[in-house]
Amino acid sequence: MRLGIISALAEEQHGLIEALQSPYKHIHGMREYTTGKLWEIDAVCVLSRIGKVAAAMTAAILVEKFGVTHIVFTGVAGSGDKTVNVGDIVVAEALVQHDFDASPLFPKFEIPLTGLSYFATDVALTERLAIAAAKTARVHRGLIASGDQFIGKLAQIQAIKAGLPELLAVEMEGAAVAQVCFELGIPFAVIRTISDNANDDAAVDFMHFIKTVASRYAFEVIHNFCKQ
Ligand code: SAH
C-alpha cells in the first residue's frame, strides 16, 4: 500500500508531517506533497486546498504522479443531521455533490457518464478508519455531501437536507475525491470531524473548532489507522 493522505486544513496536516520518517517535499501545482514513512506505511501527505476542483486535482495528482494506491481524506464538516453533534466524527459510506444538477438531461445529483449520484467509499478502508476514529470520538457512518459553498445559513442546510434526507455532514471536497477515485479505480475513505452545525453560527464555531480540536483529532485517527 502507498497511502495518500489528503488534509483540508494546515492545522490537520501539521502533526502528520512531523511524524513522517525520511520526509521529502515535492512542490507541484501550488501544492506541497511530502513523502515518507508514517508508522511503517509508505505515505504521501498533501493539503487539498478548498473546494471540489482543488480536491479533484489533488487526488488525481496523488495517483498519477505520486503513485498512491489508496487515499484517505481527513477534514472538518458541518453537521447535516440533528443526531450529529460538534466534536463527533462522520465516516463516509457514500458521497454526493449536493450542488450538482444537470436536470432535466440527467436526474438531479447524477454525475453524467458515470450513472451515479452516490459514490461509495471502500468498505475495508472505511471499516479500518471507523475503528480508529471510535478511539477518539463518537462515530457516525453514512452520507456526506460536498459542494462549493461554506454552508453558514440555516436555510441553506435545510434546503440541502430536504433533497438528501439521509445526510450526516456537509463539506466542500469529499465527493470530488470520491469521483476521481471511482474513475481511476482507487480505494478511498473520507473522515470528517464536525466543526459546526452548518447554520447561522457556523462561521464562528468553525474557526474556534479548527484551532482547538480538529488538528488533534485528525492526528489521532490517522495514527490509530496506520498502527492497526
Ligand atoms: N476561512 C476558512 C475557510 C474554510 S472553508 C479558511 O481560511 O481556511 C471550510 C472548510 O471546512 C472546507 O474545507 C469544508 O470542507 C469544511 N467545512 C466545515 N464546515 C463546513 C460547512 N458548514 N459548510 C461547508 N464546508 C464546511
py3Dmol code that shows the C-alpha trace and the ligand (Angstrom):
import py3Dmol

protein = """\
ATOM      1  CA  MET A   1       0.000   0.000   0.000  1.00  0.00           C
ATOM      2  CA  ARG A   2       1.137   3.515  -0.799  1.00  0.00           C
ATOM      3  CA  LEU A   3      -1.281   5.746   1.117  1.00  0.00           C
ATOM      4  CA  GLY A   4      -2.242   9.248   0.029  1.00  0.00           C
ATOM      5  CA  ILE A   5      -3.423  11.325   2.993  1.00  0.00           C
ATOM      6  CA  ILE A   6      -5.260  14.460   1.964  1.00  0.00           C
ATOM      7  CA  SER A   7      -5.952  17.037   4.680  1.00  0.00           C
ATOM      8  CA  ALA A   8      -8.239  20.004   4.191  1.00  0.00           C
ATOM      9  CA  LEU A   9      -6.511  22.330   6.635  1.00  0.00           C
ATOM     10  CA  ALA A  10      -2.898  23.037   7.541  1.00  0.00           C
ATOM     11  CA  GLU A  11      -3.751  22.553  11.213  1.00  0.00           C
ATOM     12  CA  GLU A  12      -4.737  18.952  10.476  1.00  0.00           C
ATOM     13  CA  GLN A  13      -1.667  18.116   8.451  1.00  0.00           C
ATOM     14  CA  HIS A  14       0.968  19.604  10.714  1.00  0.00           C
ATOM     15  CA  GLY A  15       1.313  16.693  13.169  1.00  0.00           C
ATOM     16  CA  LEU A  16       1.412  14.119  10.380  1.00  0.00           C
ATOM     17  CA  ILE A  17       4.267  15.871   8.597  1.00  0.00           C
ATOM     18  CA  GLU A  18       6.214  15.918  11.879  1.00  0.00           C
ATOM     19  CA  ALA A  19       5.604  12.193  12.338  1.00  0.00           C
ATOM     20  CA  LEU A  20       6.816  11.280   8.829  1.00  0.00           C
ATOM     21  CA  GLN A  21      10.143   9.439   8.732  1.00  0.00           C
ATOM     22  CA  SER A  22      12.603  10.444   5.997  1.00  0.00           C
ATOM     23  CA  PRO A  23      10.245  13.180   4.777  1.00  0.00           C
ATOM     24  CA  TYR A  24      10.838  14.516   1.300  1.00  0.00           C
ATOM     25  CA  LYS A  25       8.979  17.542  -0.039  1.00  0.00           C
ATOM     26  CA  HIS A  26       7.912  17.954  -3.657  1.00  0.00           C
ATOM     27  CA  ILE A  27       6.261  21.155  -4.869  1.00  0.00           C
ATOM     28  CA  HIS A  28       3.851  20.689  -7.763  1.00  0.00           C
ATOM     29  CA  GLY A  29       0.841  22.671  -8.981  1.00  0.00           C
ATOM     30  CA  MET A  30       0.719  25.018  -5.959  1.00  0.00           C
ATOM     31  CA  ARG A  31       0.747  22.101  -3.532  1.00  0.00           C
ATOM     32  CA  GLU A  32       3.410  20.568  -1.312  1.00  0.00           C
ATOM     33  CA  TYR A  33       3.461  16.753  -1.365  1.00  0.00           C
ATOM     34  CA  THR A  34       5.503  15.200   1.448  1.00  0.00           C
ATOM     35  CA  THR A  35       6.513  11.563   1.011  1.00  0.00           C
ATOM     36  CA  GLY A  36       7.887   9.342   3.758  1.00  0.00           C
ATOM     37  CA  LYS A  37       7.134   6.531   6.191  1.00  0.00           C
ATOM     38  CA  LEU A  38       4.242   7.085   8.560  1.00  0.00           C
ATOM     39  CA  TRP A  39       4.298   4.393  11.275  1.00  0.00           C
ATOM     40  CA  GLU A  40       5.637   1.797   8.774  1.00  0.00           C
ATOM     41  CA  ILE A  41       3.242   2.862   5.999  1.00  0.00           C
ATOM     42  CA  ASP A  42       4.564   4.328   2.772  1.00  0.00           C
ATOM     43  CA  ALA A  43       2.669   7.655   2.708  1.00  0.00           C
ATOM     44  CA  VAL A  44       2.231  10.889   0.782  1.00  0.00           C
ATOM     45  CA  CYS A  45       0.683  13.823   2.694  1.00  0.00           C
ATOM     46  CA  VAL A  46      -0.799  16.860   0.975  1.00  0.00           C
ATOM     47  CA  LEU A  47      -3.217  19.719   1.594  1.00  0.00           C
ATOM     48  CA  SER A  48      -6.181  19.580  -0.777  1.00  0.00           C
ATOM     49  CA  ARG A  49      -6.878  23.310  -0.818  1.00  0.00           C
ATOM     50  CA  ILE A  50     -10.546  24.204  -0.596  1.00  0.00           C
ATOM     51  CA  GLY A  51     -13.404  23.167  -2.881  1.00  0.00           C
ATOM     52  CA  LYS A  52     -14.224  20.385  -5.319  1.00  0.00           C
ATOM     53  CA  VAL A  53     -11.913  21.343  -8.183  1.00  0.00           C
ATOM     54  CA  ALA A  54      -8.949  21.753  -5.834  1.00  0.00           C
ATOM     55  CA  ALA A  55      -9.628  18.409  -4.172  1.00  0.00           C
ATOM     56  CA  ALA A  56     -10.128  16.609  -7.500  1.00  0.00           C
ATOM     57  CA  MET A  57      -6.814  17.889  -8.788  1.00  0.00           C
ATOM     58  CA  THR A  58      -5.023  16.888  -5.603  1.00  0.00           C
ATOM     59  CA  ALA A  59      -6.433  13.364  -5.716  1.00  0.00           C
ATOM     60  CA  ALA A  60      -5.612  12.886  -9.397  1.00  0.00           C
ATOM     61  CA  ILE A  61      -2.020  14.108  -8.953  1.00  0.00           C
ATOM     62  CA  LEU A  62      -1.543  11.838  -5.931  1.00  0.00           C
ATOM     63  CA  VAL A  63      -2.456   8.851  -8.076  1.00  0.00           C
ATOM     64  CA  GLU A  64      -0.875   9.806 -11.387  1.00  0.00           C
ATOM     65  CA  LYS A  65       2.340  11.482 -10.239  1.00  0.00           C
ATOM     66  CA  PHE A  66       2.956  10.017  -6.780  1.00  0.00           C
ATOM     67  CA  GLY A  67       1.621   6.511  -7.425  1.00  0.00           C
ATOM     68  CA  VAL A  68      -0.606   6.203  -4.384  1.00  0.00           C
ATOM     69  CA  THR A  69      -2.758   3.058  -4.310  1.00  0.00           C
ATOM     70  CA  HIS A  70      -5.204   4.189  -1.588  1.00  0.00           C
ATOM     71  CA  ILE A  71      -6.481   7.602  -0.451  1.00  0.00           C
ATOM     72  CA  VAL A  72      -7.777   8.804   2.904  1.00  0.00           C
ATOM     73  CA  PHE A  73      -9.221  12.303   3.271  1.00  0.00           C
ATOM     74  CA  THR A  74      -9.409  13.989   6.688  1.00  0.00           C
ATOM     75  CA  GLY A  75     -11.179  17.245   7.354  1.00  0.00           C
ATOM     76  CA  VAL A  76     -13.891  19.041   9.257  1.00  0.00           C
ATOM     77  CA  ALA A  77     -17.523  19.459   8.221  1.00  0.00           C
ATOM     78  CA  GLY A  78     -20.836  20.986   9.153  1.00  0.00           C
ATOM     79  CA  SER A  79     -23.443  18.725  10.722  1.00  0.00           C
ATOM     80  CA  GLY A  80     -26.182  17.534   8.389  1.00  0.00           C
ATOM     81  CA  ASP A  81     -28.388  15.855  10.970  1.00  0.00           C
ATOM     82  CA  LYS A  82     -29.625  16.647  14.456  1.00  0.00           C
ATOM     83  CA  THR A  83     -28.121  13.415  15.823  1.00  0.00           C
ATOM     84  CA  VAL A  84     -24.642  14.539  14.694  1.00  0.00           C
ATOM     85  CA  ASN A  85     -23.003  16.983  17.134  1.00  0.00           C
ATOM     86  CA  VAL A  86     -19.960  19.224  17.079  1.00  0.00           C
ATOM     87  CA  GLY A  87     -16.995  17.062  18.103  1.00  0.00           C
ATOM     88  CA  ASP A  88     -18.478  13.856  16.631  1.00  0.00           C
ATOM     89  CA  ILE A  89     -16.802  12.144  13.691  1.00  0.00           C
ATOM     90  CA  VAL A  90     -18.579  11.145  10.482  1.00  0.00           C
ATOM     91  CA  VAL A  91     -17.015   8.389   8.369  1.00  0.00           C
ATOM     92  CA  ALA A  92     -18.457   8.427   4.853  1.00  0.00           C
ATOM     93  CA  GLU A  93     -20.092   5.351   3.399  1.00  0.00           C
ATOM     94  CA  ALA A  94     -21.108   7.347   0.328  1.00  0.00           C
ATOM     95  CA  LEU A  95     -20.619  10.876  -1.023  1.00  0.00           C
ATOM     96  CA  VAL A  96     -22.742  13.088  -3.247  1.00  0.00           C
ATOM     97  CA  GLN A  97     -22.248  16.528  -4.844  1.00  0.00           C
ATOM     98  CA  HIS A  98     -25.180  18.446  -3.393  1.00  0.00           C
ATOM     99  CA  ASP A  99     -24.738  21.332  -5.861  1.00  0.00           C
ATOM    100  CA  PHE A 100     -24.637  19.150  -9.000  1.00  0.00           C
ATOM    101  CA  ASP A 101     -27.779  19.398 -11.115  1.00  0.00           C
ATOM    102  CA  ALA A 102     -27.790  18.605 -14.856  1.00  0.00           C
ATOM    103  CA  SER A 103     -31.564  18.060 -14.889  1.00  0.00           C
ATOM    104  CA  PRO A 104     -33.612  17.595 -16.960  1.00  0.00           C
ATOM    105  CA  LEU A 105     -30.875  15.879 -19.010  1.00  0.00           C
ATOM    106  CA  PHE A 106     -29.885  13.730 -16.031  1.00  0.00           C
ATOM    107  CA  PRO A 107     -31.526  13.197 -12.649  1.00  0.00           C
ATOM    108  CA  LYS A 108     -30.532  15.795 -10.037  1.00  0.00           C
ATOM    109  CA  PHE A 109     -27.196  14.832  -8.335  1.00  0.00           C
ATOM    110  CA  GLU A 110     -26.283  12.300 -11.066  1.00  0.00           C
ATOM    111  CA  ILE A 111     -22.768  12.734 -12.481  1.00  0.00           C
ATOM    112  CA  PRO A 112     -23.134  12.397 -16.264  1.00  0.00           C
ATOM    113  CA  LEU A 113     -21.487   9.357 -17.882  1.00  0.00           C
ATOM    114  CA  THR A 114     -20.967   7.589 -14.563  1.00  0.00           C
ATOM    115  CA  GLY A 115     -24.632   6.787 -13.993  1.00  0.00           C
ATOM    116  CA  LEU A 116     -24.056   7.538 -10.308  1.00  0.00           C
ATOM    117  CA  SER A 117     -25.193  10.144  -7.819  1.00  0.00           C
ATOM    118  CA  TYR A 118     -23.701   8.490  -4.737  1.00  0.00           C
ATOM    119  CA  PHE A 119     -20.084   7.293  -4.771  1.00  0.00           C
ATOM    120  CA  ALA A 120     -19.440   4.526  -2.261  1.00  0.00           C
ATOM    121  CA  THR A 121     -16.252   4.511  -0.205  1.00  0.00           C
ATOM    122  CA  ASP A 122     -14.048   1.411   0.029  1.00  0.00           C
ATOM    123  CA  VAL A 123     -15.546  -0.975   2.590  1.00  0.00           C
ATOM    124  CA  ALA A 124     -12.262  -2.205   4.123  1.00  0.00           C
ATOM    125  CA  LEU A 125     -10.620   1.235   4.395  1.00  0.00           C
ATOM    126  CA  THR A 126     -13.819   2.715   5.814  1.00  0.00           C
ATOM    127  CA  GLU A 127     -14.088  -0.018   8.432  1.00  0.00           C
ATOM    128  CA  ARG A 128     -10.465   0.463   9.464  1.00  0.00           C
ATOM    129  CA  LEU A 129     -10.936   4.226   9.689  1.00  0.00           C
ATOM    130  CA  ALA A 130     -14.166   3.908  11.698  1.00  0.00           C
ATOM    131  CA  ILE A 131     -12.443   1.589  14.197  1.00  0.00           C
ATOM    132  CA  ALA A 132      -9.584   4.086  14.530  1.00  0.00           C
ATOM    133  CA  ALA A 133     -11.978   7.035  14.889  1.00  0.00           C
ATOM    134  CA  ALA A 134     -14.035   5.338  17.611  1.00  0.00           C
ATOM    135  CA  LYS A 135     -10.984   5.611  19.905  1.00  0.00           C
ATOM    136  CA  THR A 136     -11.190   9.412  19.621  1.00  0.00           C
ATOM    137  CA  ALA A 137     -14.878  10.380  19.379  1.00  0.00           C
ATOM    138  CA  ARG A 138     -18.446   9.277  18.761  1.00  0.00           C
ATOM    139  CA  VAL A 139     -18.610   7.940  15.210  1.00  0.00           C
ATOM    140  CA  HIS A 140     -21.481   8.078  12.708  1.00  0.00           C
ATOM    141  CA  ARG A 141     -21.360   6.341   9.336  1.00  0.00           C
ATOM    142  CA  GLY A 142     -23.332   7.354   6.283  1.00  0.00           C
ATOM    143  CA  LEU A 143     -23.826  10.017   3.637  1.00  0.00           C
ATOM    144  CA  ILE A 144     -21.624  13.119   3.270  1.00  0.00           C
ATOM    145  CA  ALA A 145     -22.473  15.830   0.742  1.00  0.00           C
ATOM    146  CA  SER A 146     -19.975  18.206  -0.868  1.00  0.00           C
ATOM    147  CA  GLY A 147     -20.447  21.477  -2.716  1.00  0.00           C
ATOM    148  CA  ASP A 148     -18.608  24.679  -3.483  1.00  0.00           C
ATOM    149  CA  GLN A 149     -20.215  26.683  -0.684  1.00  0.00           C
ATOM    150  CA  PHE A 150     -19.485  27.098   3.009  1.00  0.00           C
ATOM    151  CA  ILE A 151     -22.909  26.338   4.475  1.00  0.00           C
ATOM    152  CA  GLY A 152     -23.435  29.005   7.105  1.00  0.00           C
ATOM    153  CA  LYS A 153     -27.147  29.756   6.937  1.00  0.00           C
ATOM    154  CA  LEU A 154     -29.897  27.652   8.449  1.00  0.00           C
ATOM    155  CA  ALA A 155     -31.995  27.960   5.260  1.00  0.00           C
ATOM    156  CA  GLN A 156     -29.084  26.558   3.199  1.00  0.00           C
ATOM    157  CA  ILE A 157     -28.622  23.410   5.273  1.00  0.00           C
ATOM    158  CA  GLN A 158     -32.385  22.896   5.448  1.00  0.00           C
ATOM    159  CA  ALA A 159     -32.629  23.021   1.651  1.00  0.00           C
ATOM    160  CA  ILE A 160     -29.794  20.500   1.218  1.00  0.00           C
ATOM    161  CA  LYS A 161     -31.293  18.195   3.840  1.00  0.00           C
ATOM    162  CA  ALA A 162     -34.698  18.351   2.140  1.00  0.00           C
ATOM    163  CA  GLY A 163     -33.149  16.886  -1.035  1.00  0.00           C
ATOM    164  CA  LEU A 164     -30.914  14.402   0.809  1.00  0.00           C
ATOM    165  CA  PRO A 165     -32.754  13.230   3.961  1.00  0.00           C
ATOM    166  CA  GLU A 166     -30.075  10.670   4.900  1.00  0.00           C
ATOM    167  CA  LEU A 167     -27.368  13.398   5.018  1.00  0.00           C
ATOM    168  CA  LEU A 168     -24.996  13.341   8.024  1.00  0.00           C
ATOM    169  CA  ALA A 169     -22.432  16.031   7.141  1.00  0.00           C
ATOM    170  CA  VAL A 170     -21.754  18.769   4.622  1.00  0.00           C
ATOM    171  CA  GLU A 171     -18.346  19.900   3.377  1.00  0.00           C
ATOM    172  CA  MET A 172     -16.550  21.077   0.241  1.00  0.00           C
ATOM    173  CA  GLU A 173     -14.216  18.342  -1.081  1.00  0.00           C
ATOM    174  CA  GLY A 174     -15.079  14.718  -0.285  1.00  0.00           C
ATOM    175  CA  ALA A 175     -17.402  13.919  -3.188  1.00  0.00           C
ATOM    176  CA  ALA A 176     -14.877  15.302  -5.671  1.00  0.00           C
ATOM    177  CA  VAL A 177     -12.182  12.957  -4.340  1.00  0.00           C
ATOM    178  CA  ALA A 178     -14.778  10.173  -4.473  1.00  0.00           C
ATOM    179  CA  GLN A 179     -15.491  10.763  -8.162  1.00  0.00           C
ATOM    180  CA  VAL A 180     -11.793  10.875  -9.083  1.00  0.00           C
ATOM    181  CA  CYS A 181     -11.081   7.684  -7.124  1.00  0.00           C
ATOM    182  CA  PHE A 182     -14.073   5.943  -8.697  1.00  0.00           C
ATOM    183  CA  GLU A 183     -12.939   6.882 -12.194  1.00  0.00           C
ATOM    184  CA  LEU A 184      -9.320   5.826 -11.521  1.00  0.00           C
ATOM    185  CA  GLY A 185     -10.243   2.658  -9.570  1.00  0.00           C
ATOM    186  CA  ILE A 186      -8.543   3.765  -6.335  1.00  0.00           C
ATOM    187  CA  PRO A 187      -9.957   2.631  -2.956  1.00  0.00           C
ATOM    188  CA  PHE A 188     -10.625   5.661  -0.760  1.00  0.00           C
ATOM    189  CA  ALA A 189     -12.225   6.739   2.514  1.00  0.00           C
ATOM    190  CA  VAL A 190     -13.316  10.070   3.975  1.00  0.00           C
ATOM    191  CA  ILE A 191     -13.467  11.101   7.618  1.00  0.00           C
ATOM    192  CA  ARG A 192     -14.839  14.403   8.884  1.00  0.00           C
ATOM    193  CA  THR A 193     -14.887  15.829  12.387  1.00  0.00           C
ATOM    194  CA  ILE A 194     -17.953  18.014  12.907  1.00  0.00           C
ATOM    195  CA  SER A 195     -16.816  21.615  13.482  1.00  0.00           C
ATOM    196  CA  ASP A 196     -20.164  23.432  13.247  1.00  0.00           C
ATOM    197  CA  ASN A 197     -23.877  22.955  12.663  1.00  0.00           C
ATOM    198  CA  ALA A 198     -23.880  24.498   9.146  1.00  0.00           C
ATOM    199  CA  ASN A 199     -26.309  27.114  10.485  1.00  0.00           C
ATOM    200  CA  ASP A 200     -26.094  30.838  11.247  1.00  0.00           C
ATOM    201  CA  ASP A 201     -23.364  30.256  13.890  1.00  0.00           C
ATOM    202  CA  ALA A 202     -21.259  28.073  11.579  1.00  0.00           C
ATOM    203  CA  ALA A 203     -18.500  30.522  10.660  1.00  0.00           C
ATOM    204  CA  VAL A 204     -17.665  31.391  14.286  1.00  0.00           C
ATOM    205  CA  ASP A 205     -17.915  27.776  15.502  1.00  0.00           C
ATOM    206  CA  PHE A 206     -15.754  26.585  12.603  1.00  0.00           C
ATOM    207  CA  MET A 207     -12.873  28.968  13.341  1.00  0.00           C
ATOM    208  CA  HIS A 208     -12.925  28.110  17.044  1.00  0.00           C
ATOM    209  CA  PHE A 209     -13.045  24.375  16.405  1.00  0.00           C
ATOM    210  CA  ILE A 210     -10.167  24.109  13.959  1.00  0.00           C
ATOM    211  CA  LYS A 211      -7.910  25.980  16.361  1.00  0.00           C
ATOM    212  CA  THR A 212      -8.827  23.831  19.355  1.00  0.00           C
ATOM    213  CA  VAL A 213      -9.673  20.240  18.392  1.00  0.00           C
ATOM    214  CA  ALA A 214      -9.546  19.456  14.685  1.00  0.00           C
ATOM    215  CA  SER A 215      -5.798  19.035  14.453  1.00  0.00           C
ATOM    216  CA  ARG A 216      -5.571  16.676  17.416  1.00  0.00           C
ATOM    217  CA  TYR A 217      -8.469  14.541  16.148  1.00  0.00           C
ATOM    218  CA  ALA A 218      -7.071  14.161  12.635  1.00  0.00           C
ATOM    219  CA  PHE A 219      -3.667  13.190  14.010  1.00  0.00           C
ATOM    220  CA  GLU A 220      -5.049  10.623  16.480  1.00  0.00           C
ATOM    221  CA  VAL A 221      -7.290   8.966  13.929  1.00  0.00           C
ATOM    222  CA  ILE A 222      -4.578   8.612  11.286  1.00  0.00           C
ATOM    223  CA  HIS A 223      -2.138   7.388  13.942  1.00  0.00           C
ATOM    224  CA  ASN A 224      -4.570   4.663  15.056  1.00  0.00           C
ATOM    225  CA  PHE A 225      -5.428   3.869  11.446  1.00  0.00           C
ATOM    226  CA  CYS A 226      -1.770   3.319  10.492  1.00  0.00           C
ATOM    227  CA  LYS A 227      -0.992   1.280  13.621  1.00  0.00           C
ATOM    228  CA  GLN A 228      -3.859  -1.199  13.076  1.00  0.00           C
TER     229      GLN A 228
END
"""
ligand_1 = """\
26
SAH
N -11.905 30.566 6.264
C -11.512 29.198 6.112
C -12.356 28.619 5.026
C -12.517 27.175 5.168
S -13.842 26.601 4.236
C -10.036 29.144 5.819
O -9.459 30.158 5.510
O -9.400 28.074 5.925
C -14.389 25.314 5.263
C -13.633 24.022 5.198
O -14.128 23.142 6.175
C -13.802 23.307 3.873
O -12.619 22.615 3.587
C -15.008 22.387 4.125
O -14.802 21.106 3.569
C -15.126 22.271 5.649
N -16.388 22.715 6.277
C -16.551 22.852 7.614
N -17.785 23.308 7.913
C -18.424 23.478 6.738
C -19.733 23.969 6.398
N -20.586 24.369 7.324
N -20.051 24.049 5.083
C -19.168 23.656 4.131
N -17.925 23.206 4.412
C -17.539 23.105 5.692
"""
view = py3Dmol.view(width=600, height=400)
view.addModel(protein, "pdb")
view.setStyle({"model": 0}, {"cartoon": {"style": "trace"}})
view.addModel(ligand_1, "xyz")
view.setStyle({"model": 1}, {"stick": {}})
view.zoomTo()
view.show()
